[in-house]
Amino acid sequence: MLKYFIILNPSAAKGAALKLKPELEQALNEKGLDYHLVISEHPGQPIVLAKKACDQNYDVIVSVGGDGTANEIINGLMAAKTEGKTLPKLGLIPAGRGNDFAGSMGVPPELKSAVDVLVAGKSKVIDIGEVIGGDYPNGKYFGNGIGIGFDTVVGFEAAKLPSFLSGTPGYIIAALKTIFLYFNAPLLRIKLDDQELEMPCLIVSVMNGIRMGGTFMMAPESKPDDGLFSLMIVSQTGRIEVLKLITKIMSGTHVGHPKVSMPLSSSLEITALNGSLPVHADGETICEQGNSLRVRMHPKQIELITGK
């Protein structure tokens, strides 16, 4: 019988994740799973717990929380991998605000459905990105993607909203507010595998998954196991046009828009020639006013239990 190590982040979704514990345990018990559930006590602890679990003969480590929880567990697994340890599979039970990593990987938002996916055990080996710069000069791993510019400020604003405005409604309100807060795009130099761009960029999304902010389909054709990032670069545009573009991004119909480019690359270097770089990775702040960063892909690193 498979052994599951489950890490629940009680702070996910501003505390709502902890309320799911009884329902989660009931669903796991009904499936007859052999599991050990731990509630993390502070930010950063899921990294330590995941790394230690790699020495304890678990078959699956399960993240119960949002993108930030999964991100910490990914960083713990990657730390263990650099030490030569064999990794268990990674499972996801979405319990955060956006749940973009889980959604990108085909894991449904409903708890019982997510448990069904976990039990079915269908998996794929996915790529893992790494961003170097800002508050992480030694690097931080990510599973879903990083955002630079407008969408990062949206995340900052969404985090300030009350808990009842979580998920998609909160991100939409935050996006509308950000249109007036973050309008003048910084001039960026972006070095990709085979080209170099220099332009004012309102948004740069570097995606391994397909979406951010719960419903914004940044890279609808992204594949998490092709060794490449799917970028969405939005150049400077007016406020009304930004509002129209947001609706297109929500439906994934922005591909081909004159203000949007969608290159592929396994690495990139980004420098702010004027202005600064607000950056997040999987919703976690990398920097609020950075100057430069590097991003690189690590192909086929973690076996993820997925609904796709």
N, C-alpha and C positions, 0 to 999 in steps of 0.2 A: 504493500500500500504506500502511495506517495505521502511524503511528509511536507506540510505547508507551514511556513513561518510568516505570520501576518503582522504587519506594522500599521497601526491605526494612528493617524495624526489627529488629536482631539481639537486642534485649532483650525483645521481645514474648514472652509466655508464659514469662517468666523464662528466656529464652535458647533456648527450643525452636524459635522461628521460624527462627533461623539454620540449624538442621539441615535445614530444608526446602529450602534453596537449590539443591542438586543436583537434587532431584526437580522443583522449579519450573522450572529451566532446561531440563531434559529435556522437560517438558510444553510449554513455550513453543517450543522448537526443533522439536518434532514437529508443531506447528501452523504452523510457518514464519513466526512473527511477527517483525517488525522492532522490536527493543526495545533499550533501554539500561537496565541494572539497576545501581542504586546502593545500597550499604549505609549507612544513616545512622550517624553516629559518636557522637551524643549527643542527649539530649532537646532538642527545639526545632528540630533541624536539618531534619526533614521539612517544617516550615513554610517555611523558607528555600528548600529544594530545590523544593518545589511552586510557590512564587511565581516563582522563576527559570525553571522549565520552561515557564511561560506565555509566555515570550519566545523559545522555542526550537523552535517549530513542531511540537510534539508534539500528537497527536490525542487521546491518552488518558494520564492519569496514574493509576498503579495503586498502591494501598496494600497492602503485604504486612505484616500485623501484626494487632493487635487494634483495639479501639475507640479507644484512645489514639492510635495511629498514624493512623487515619483522621481523628480529630479534628484533629490537627496539620496534616494535608494540607488539610482543609477550611478551616482558618484561613489557610493560605498562599494557597489559591485565592480566598478572600473578600478577603484583603488585595490581591491582584492585581486583583480586580474593582473594588474601590473606587478603583483608579488608572485605571480605564477599559479594562483589558485584556480581550481575549476569552479565555474559559476553555476548556481542553480538557475532554473528558468525564472522569469519575471512575470508576475500576474498583476492585474489592475482591477480594483474595485473603485469606480469613480465616486468621490464624495466631496469634491471641491466646488469652486465657483465656476470655472470654465471647463475643466476636464477635457482640454484640447488634445492632450497626448492620447488619452484613452479613446476619445472620439476619432482621432486620426487613425488609430490602429484597429478600429472596428469593434471596440468594446462598448456595449450599450450602456446608457446612463442609469437604467433601472437596476436596483441592487440585485434582485433575484435573477434577472437576465444576465447580469455580469457574473454572478456565481455560476450560472449554467455554462457560460463561456469558459470560466476557470476550470470547471470539472471536465468539459469536453476536451480541453488540453491541446487544441490545435495551435501550432506555433510556427514562427518564422524567426530567423536570425536577422536582427536589424542592425543598421549602422548607428553610430553614436557620434555626435558632433562635440567639438571642444572650442571654447572661446577663451582667448588669452588677452588680458588687458583690464583696465578699470580697477575694480576692487579685487581682481583675481589675476595678478601678474604671473602666477604659476599655472593658471588654467582652471576652467570649470567645464565639466561635461554636461551635455544636454541631449534630450531625446526627441523633443518636438521641434523646437526652433528658437531663434533669437529674433528680437525686434529692435530696430534702431529708428529713433525719431518719433513720429506721430503716434504709432501704435503703442510705444512704450509709455508715452505720456498718458494715453488712454488708460493703460493699466494702473498707473500711479493714481489717476483720478477715480477709477473704479474702486480701488482699495479704500478710498476715503468715504465711500457711500455707506449708508446703513445696511445692516445684514439682510433686510427684506428686499433690497435691490441687488440681489446677487444674480449671477448668471448673465444671460443675454440682455435682459432689460437694463441691468447696471452698466454693461459695456456700451450699450447704445447711448444711454444718457451721458456717460463719460466721453464718448466719441463726439457727441454734439458740443459738449463743453470744450473739448480740446481743439475744435475748429477755431475757436476764438483765442485759446491760450498759445497754441503752437502753430503759427502760420508761416513765418519766414523760414524757409528751408535752408539748412546749412549747406555750404559748398563742400562736397565730398570728393575724395579720390578713392576709387574702388578698383583694386587689382584682383582680377579673376585668373583662372587657369590660362586663358588664351586671349584676354583683352584687358584694357585699362580704361576706365570711365572717369570723367571729371565733370561733375554737374551738381546743381542744387537738388537735393533729394529730400522729399517730405517723409517718405517711408522707405526703409530697406528691411525686408523680411527675409531671413535666411532659414529655409524650411527643410526639415526632415519629414515632418508630418504635413498635414494639409491645411490646418486651420489654427486660428488664435481667437481669443476673446469670446469663446463659446459658439460663435456663428460666422466669423469672418474667414472665408475660404481663400486664404492667401495664395496657396499653391495647390489647386484642386487636382493636378496631375502628378504631384510629388509621390515618389516611391521610397520607402524607408530602407530599402535593401539594394539600391543601385549604385552606392558609393558616391553619390552626388547630392549636393544641396540644390534645391529649387528656390531661386530668388524671386522676389517681387520688389521691383524698384519703381517708386512713384516719384516723378519729378515735380518741381514747383508748379502749383496750379492755384486757381482762385478758390475762395471759400465755397461758393455755390457749386463749382465743379467738384470740389472735394466731397461735398454732401452727396452729389449724384454718384460719384465713384464709390463711396462707402456702400451704397445700395447694390452696386454691381459686385463688389467684393463679397458681400453677404451671400449673394446668389452664385458666386464663382463665375460670373460672366465678364470679368474685367480683362481677361486675356485678349490681347489685340487692341486694347484701348491706347490711343496715341500718347498718353502720359505714363503708360505702364510698360516696363520691359521685364522679361521673365527668363533670364539666362540660367544656365546650369554651371556648376563649378564644384570641384572637390576642396577648394581652399579659397580664401580671400583675405585681403588686407584692406582696411578702411581707415582713412585719415580725414579728419575735419580740417579743411584749409581755412575756413572761417566758421564761426558758430561752434557748437559742441555736439557730442553724441550721448543722448540718453539711451541706455541699452538694457534690455532684459533678456534672460535665457530661461525658457519654460516658466515665464512669469516672475522669476526671481531677479532682483535688481543686480546688474553688473556694474553700472555706474550711472550717475545722473547727469554729469557733464564731462564725459570723457573726450580725449583727443584722438586716440587711435586704438585699434584692436586687430587681432588676427583670429581667423576662424579656420579650423581644419576638420576634415572628416576622417573618422576611423571606421572603415568598412567592416560589417558583419561581426559585431562584438557581443551582443546579448540576445539570448533566445527568449522571445516574448510570446506569451500566450495571447492570441489575438482572435477577434471575431471574424476576420476576413479570410 
